[in-house]
């Protein structure tokens, strides 16, 4: 029983860290103006591409991202800054 207790006690910090990491994921959703459905927009954190937004009918999109500030690059070269918080964040991106 002592070995089991030690193993369980050692696993608790790992479980707590996992719960914190999971809590830092959010969803960015909203609309993009000025592009057609099916357009794919890169999502960058700094210089690194971390995701893609695929524009759906009506300009709608939804993408899961970690908490932070991101840049979305439009086909015409415009860049929009978006912030993702825990839970759902809504953004309107103008690519016109």
C-alpha positions in Angstrom: 0.0 0.0 0.0 2.9 2.4 0.6 4.2 2.0 -2.9 0.7 2.8 -4.3 0.4 5.9 -2.1 3.8 7.1 -3.3 2.9 6.6 -6.9 -0.5 8.3 -6.5 1.2 11.2 -4.7 3.8 11.6 -7.4 1.1 11.7 -10.1 -0.9 14.5 -8.5 1.4 17.4 -9.7 1.3 16.0 -13.2 -2.5 15.8 -13.2 -2.7 19.4 -11.9 -0.3 20.6 -14.6 -2.4 18.9 -17.2 -5.5 20.6 -16.0 -3.9 24.0 -16.1 -2.6 23.3 -19.7 -6.1 22.3 -20.8 -7.6 25.4 -19.3 -5.4 27.6 -21.5 -7.0 26.5 -24.8 -9.7 28.7 -26.3 -11.7 28.9 -29.5 -11.5 31.8 -31.9 -14.7 32.2 -33.9 -16.3 35.0 -35.9 -16.5 36.3 -39.5 -14.1 37.3 -42.2 -15.1 40.1 -44.7 -13.7 40.4 -48.2 -12.9 36.8 -49.0 -14.9 33.9 -50.5 -15.9 30.7 -48.7 -13.1 28.1 -48.9 -10.4 30.7 -48.5 -7.7 29.6 -46.1 -6.0 32.3 -44.0 -2.7 31.5 -42.0 -2.7 32.2 -38.3 0.7 33.3 -37.0 2.2 33.6 -33.5 5.2 35.8 -34.1 6.8 34.4 -37.3 5.5 30.9 -36.8 2.3 29.6 -38.5 0.3 27.8 -35.8 -3.1 27.2 -37.5 -5.3 28.0 -40.5 -8.7 29.6 -40.7 -10.9 28.0 -43.3 -13.6 30.5 -44.2 -17.0 28.9 -44.5 -20.3 30.2 -46.1 -21.2 33.6 -44.8 -17.6 34.3 -43.9 -17.9 32.3 -40.7 -14.9 30.5 -39.1 -13.9 28.7 -35.9 -10.5 27.5 -34.9 -9.1 26.1 -31.6 -6.0 28.0 -30.3 -4.0 28.4 -27.1 -4.5 31.6 -25.2 -2.5 34.5 -26.7 -2.3 37.1 -29.4 -2.1 36.1 -33.0 -1.9 37.6 -36.5 -4.1 36.6 -39.3 -2.8 37.3 -42.8 -5.3 38.2 -45.6 -4.8 37.3 -49.2 -4.3 41.0 -50.1 -1.5 41.3 -47.5 -3.5 43.0 -44.7 -2.8 41.7 -41.2 -5.3 41.5 -38.4 -4.4 41.0 -34.8 -6.7 38.8 -32.7 -6.7 37.7 -29.1 -7.7 34.3 -27.8 -8.8 33.9 -24.2 -9.9 30.9 -22.2 -13.2 29.8 -23.6 -14.6 31.4 -26.8 -13.4 34.6 -28.3 -15.2 36.4 -31.2 -13.4 38.4 -33.9 -14.4 40.2 -37.0 -11.6 40.2 -39.6 -11.7 42.7 -42.4 -9.7 41.6 -45.5 -11.2 44.3 -47.8 
